[in-house]
Amino acid sequence: MSFTPTDLQNINAAIATGELSVEVNGRKVVYRNMDDLIKARNLMQADMAASSAPASLPRRGSFQVRFTTARGD
């Protein structure tokens, strides 16, 4: 489920005012207590961070290079 910055703002405002009902993704959600509301906010933040993180680059093999020198004496 993808959340919007507006959803996060709504839930932060609810936490600040002590309100337990929030509109998320166009639906009204009523939480049982403040702990559930904070867990929902943490879930939203994690989901938004994961969706905005760049995809990891493919791993490439590693190479080992050894140099030797000869003085020519």
Secondary structure, 3 states (H helix, E strand, C coil): CCCCHHHHHHHHHHHHHCCCEEEECCEEEECCCHHHHHHHHHHHHHHHHHHHCCCCCCCCCCCCCCCCCCCCC
